[in-house]
Amino acid sequence: MPGLFFAVKLTMHVLLIEDDELIASGIRSGLHLHAMTVDGFTTASAATQALAVGHFDVAVLDLGLPDDDGLSVLKRWRQAGYDLPVLILTARDAIENRITGLQAGADDYLIKPFDLGELVARLQALQRRVAGRSVSLLQHGELSFDPVSFQVTLGGEPIELSRRELLLLQAFLNKPNHILTPDQVKDSLYGMDDEIESNALNVHLHNLRKN
């Protein structure tokens, strides 16, 4: 795929803060199916520590956490200068709660119970907003990538890619001409607990280039 290699902003890496393991497990599984990398935490303190050392593109934040209130956490994040988009996910459905959450620095607000498809769509919309785009389809010359259906075509012909290769391609197309270190790229493609072989990134780049 000649001419495709830009230094770019990362693809979607989700910071999930949810203390209900059943809900968290469902979210992780659903987001993984949509080629998103997810690191999940059950407490505010653990999530804040991860945010201080990791690179995330969006956070999904429950408000009823065991060690702190989610709104207080969000306010501290904003005061500390963390500007990543935050989607509040909560059972607090009163309009006053929504207003308070948005005023505290949230970018979106989703009420439990929720449809996983809507959560995915909202996260994708947040990513488009940050990238300055209004549509999902990503294009570069004759290459097109639909991050919703994961369909890739070159000159109208479909291309089969692995999940990691899709993540790399989305990263390249999302926001060209941004310089990233290899560690930042790995942070976007892999979760914090994933075991990564030393040459894994080079292998994915080689395979994507070959396609």
TIFI-774224 format. One line per 3 residues: their letters; for each residue x, y, z of C-alpha. Coordinates in Angstrom, 1 decimal. Layout:
BEGIN
a = X:Y:Z; ... .
end
This chain:
BEGIN
mpg = 0.0:0.0:0.0; 2.6:2.6:-1.1; 2.2:6.2:-0.1 .
lff = 0.1:5.4:2.9; 2.5:5.8:5.8; 1.8:8.9:7.8 .
avk = 2.8:9.7:11.3; -0.6:10.0:13.0; -2.8:10.3:16.0 .
ltm = -3.7:7.1:17.6; -6.9:5.1:16.9; -9.5:4.5:19.7 .
hvl = -8.2:3.3:23.0; -10.9:3.3:25.6; -10.5:3.9:29.4 .
lie = -13.4:2.2:31.0; -14.3:2.9:34.7; -17.2:0.7:35.8 .
dde = -17.4:-1.3:39.0; -20.2:-3.6:37.9; -18.2:-6.5:36.5 .
lia = -21.1:-7.9:34.4; -21.7:-4.5:32.7; -17.9:-4.0:32.3 .
sgi = -17.4:-7.4:30.7; -20.2:-6.8:28.3; -18.8:-3.4:27.3 .
rsg = -15.3:-4.8:26.8; -16.5:-7.6:24.6; -18.7:-5.3:22.6 .
lhl = -16.0:-2.7:22.0; -13.5:-5.4:21.1; -15.8:-6.5:18.4 .
ham = -15.6:-3.0:17.0; -11.8:-3.1:16.9; -11.4:-0.9:20.0 .
tvd = -8.8:-1.4:22.7; -10.2:-1.3:26.2; -8.5:-1.0:29.6 .
gft = -11.1:-1.4:32.4; -10.9:-0.3:36.0; -13.3:-0.6:38.9 .
tas = -12.1:2.3:41.1; -11.5:6.0:40.5; -8.0:5.8:42.0 .
aat = -6.9:3.0:39.6; -8.3:4.8:36.6; -6.6:8.1:37.5 .
qal = -3.3:6.3:37.9; -3.8:4.7:34.4; -4.6:8.0:32.9 .
avg = -1.5:9.5:34.3; 0.8:7.0:32.6; -1.2:5.8:29.6 .
hfd = -2.5:7.2:26.3; -6.3:7.1:25.9; -8.6:8.5:23.3 .
vav = -11.9:8.5:25.3; -13.1:7.5:28.7; -16.4:5.8:29.7 .
ldl = -17.1:6.8:33.3; -19.6:5.4:35.7; -20.6:7.8:38.4 .
glp = -21.3:5.4:41.3; -17.8:4.2:42.0; -16.8:2.4:45.3 .
ddd = -14.1:4.9:46.3; -15.3:8.2:44.9; -18.1:9.9:43.0 .
gls = -17.6:10.0:39.3; -18.4:13.7:39.0; -15.8:14.6:41.5 .
vlk = -13.3:12.5:39.6; -14.2:14.2:36.3; -13.8:17.7:37.8 .
rwr = -10.3:16.8:39.1; -9.3:15.4:35.7; -10.4:18.6:34.0 .
qag = -8.6:20.7:36.6; -5.5:18.6:36.1; -5.6:19.3:32.3 .
ydl = -6.8:16.0:31.0; -8.8:16.9:28.0; -9.8:13.5:26.6 .
pvl = -13.5:13.1:25.7; -15.5:11.6:28.6; -18.8:9.8:28.2 .
ilt = -20.7:9.4:31.5; -22.5:6.1:31.8; -24.9:6.0:34.7 .
ard = -28.3:5.1:36.1; -28.9:8.7:37.3; -31.5:9.7:34.7 .
aie = -32.8:13.0:36.1; -32.3:16.0:33.8; -30.5:17.8:36.7 .
nri = -27.9:15.0:36.8; -27.3:15.3:33.1; -26.9:19.0:33.3 .
tgl = -24.5:18.7:36.2; -22.5:16.0:34.4; -22.1:18.1:31.3 .
qag = -21.2:21.2:33.3; -18.5:19.1:35.2; -16.8:18.5:31.9 .
add = -18.5:15.5:30.3; -18.7:15.4:26.5; -21.7:13.0:26.4 .
yli = -24.1:11.2:28.8; -25.7:7.8:28.4; -28.3:6.3:30.7 .
kpf = -28.3:2.7:32.0; -29.7:0.4:30.7; -28.3:1.2:27.3 .
dlg = -27.9:-0.4:23.9; -24.3:-1.3:23.1; -24.7:-0.2:19.5 .
elv = -25.6:3.3:20.8; -22.6:3.4:23.0; -20.3:2.5:20.1 .
arl = -21.9:5.1:17.9; -21.5:7.8:20.6; -17.8:6.9:21.1 .
qal = -17.3:7.0:17.3; -19.0:10.4:17.2; -16.7:11.7:19.9 .
qrr = -13.7:10.5:18.0; -14.9:12.2:14.8; -15.5:15.4:16.7 .
vag = -11.9:15.4:18.1; -10.5:14.6:14.7; -12.6:17.4:13.1 .
rsv = -14.6:15.1:10.9; -18.4:14.9:10.3; -18.6:11.5:8.7 .
sll = -17.3:8.0:9.6; -15.9:7.0:6.2; -12.1:7.4:6.0 .
qhg = -10.5:7.9:2.6; -7.0:8.3:1.1; -6.9:8.3:-2.7 .
els = -8.5:5.1:-3.9; -8.4:3.6:-0.4; -11.6:3.7:1.7 .
fdp = -12.1:2.4:5.2; -15.5:2.2:7.0; -14.8:2.0:10.8 .
vsf = -18.4:1.0:11.4; -18.5:-2.1:9.1; -14.7:-2.6:9.1 .
qvt = -14.8:-2.8:5.3; -11.7:-1.8:3.4; -11.5:-1.3:-0.3 .
lgg = -8.8:-0.2:-2.7; -9.9:0.9:-6.1; -13.3:-0.6:-5.3 .
epi = -11.8:-4.0:-4.5; -12.2:-5.4:-0.9; -9.1:-6.0:1.2 .
els = -8.9:-8.5:4.1; -7.0:-7.2:7.2; -6.5:-8.5:10.7 .
rre = -7.9:-6.6:13.7; -4.5:-5.1:14.5; -4.0:-4.1:10.9 .
lll = -7.4:-2.5:10.8; -6.4:-0.5:13.9; -3.2:0.6:12.3 .
lqa = -5.0:1.6:9.1; -7.6:3.6:11.0; -4.8:5.4:12.9 .
fln = -3.1:6.3:9.6; -6.3:7.6:8.1; -7.7:9.3:11.2 .
kpn = -5.3:12.3:11.4; -2.3:12.4:9.1; 1.0:14.3:9.6 .
hil = 1.2:13.8:13.4; 4.4:12.4:14.8; 4.1:9.6:17.4 .
tpd = 6.6:7.5:19.2; 6.5:3.7:18.9; 5.4:3.5:22.5 .
qvk = 2.4:5.7:21.8; 1.4:3.6:18.9; 1.6:0.4:21.0 .
dsl = -0.4:2.1:23.7; -3.2:2.6:21.2; -3.1:-0.9:19.7 .
ygm = -2.8:-2.9:22.9; -4.3:-2.9:26.3; -2.1:-2.3:29.4 .
dde = -2.2:-6.0:30.3; -1.5:-7.3:26.8; 1.7:-9.2:26.3 .
ies = 3.5:-7.7:23.3; 6.3:-9.3:21.4; 9.3:-7.0:20.7 .
nal = 8.7:-7.0:16.9; 4.9:-7.1:17.0; 4.5:-3.5:15.7 .
nvh = 6.9:-4.0:12.9; 5.1:-7.2:11.8; 1.8:-5.5:11.7 .
lhn = 3.3:-2.6:9.7; 4.9:-5.0:7.3; 1.6:-7.0:6.8 .
lrk = -0.4:-3.8:6.2; 2.1:-2.5:3.8; 2.1:-5.8:1.9 .
n = -1.6:-5.6:1.5 .
end
